[in-house]
């Protein structure tokens, strides 16, 4: 005889586990806090397990048994969503929620283009976004805070599956007035060693920092680090002011917040490229909403986009 619990109880459990708070889960699900508490008590009674360790102010943490149960519940609910979409013919008409993580340097320049077109094609899908660095995105995916993430695959482990969007090569970034700026004719390709004696403005983000450090090692150059910033646009603005050069992978408009411009300088060095991809935990099956987002993102950002 099967255990008598419902999909609603499982969804409530998943949300409480994500937010570690009964009241916050209730707000997100638009139900009363008492409904959440009652559902969790019934689920624990049915399973014969204590899924949570209760703390003050309705905050909770998963018990060891709760963590194991969550690892089984998450793919089960995903499969349930897929089954429902198939049954209702939603392969052509998608609806529901989708949370997408986005690597912070990509978000300002790429995400609005994707979102605008996705919203036109799938108006009944409500998309939410989580902007973070590479390390934080991996943590968010594992914790279930987002369904998929648009990111570079730097530091990615075999815990994740990927959907390739594009292959990106690094470039040097200088100010428009820099000797390598091209003077309106476009910059000439260089080797990184040509910048070795100049100040370097470092993008100081997990995995990104290690990637660029490796490029310097390959080139046999020790960078003269003048400033370190975690903000992508801060790096670009300092470069635009002529305060140093940087190494980046994403090409964007030459304009910056301060009005000054930057120039992407191609590199002749034999540097490894990086993959821009949508990623998700290997144990999860993509919903049709997530699949549609992947396909549209490749259409817009891929080599032929």
Secondary structure, DSSP 8 states (H G I E B T S, - for coil): ------HHHHHHHHHHHHHTBHHHHHHHHTS-HHHHHHHHHHHHHHHTS--EEE-GGGBEEE-HHHHHHHHHHHHHHHHHHHHHHHHTTTTTS--EEEEEEEEHHHIIIIIHHHHHHHHHH-TTEEEEEEEE-HHHHHHHHHHTS-SEEEEE-TT--TTEEEEEEEEE--EEEEETTSTTS-TTS----B-GGGGTTSEEEEE--TTHHHHHHHHHHHHT---EEEEEES-HHHHHHHHHTTS-BEEES----SB-TTS-BEEEE-B-S----EEEEEEEETTS---HHHHHHHHHHHHHHSTT-
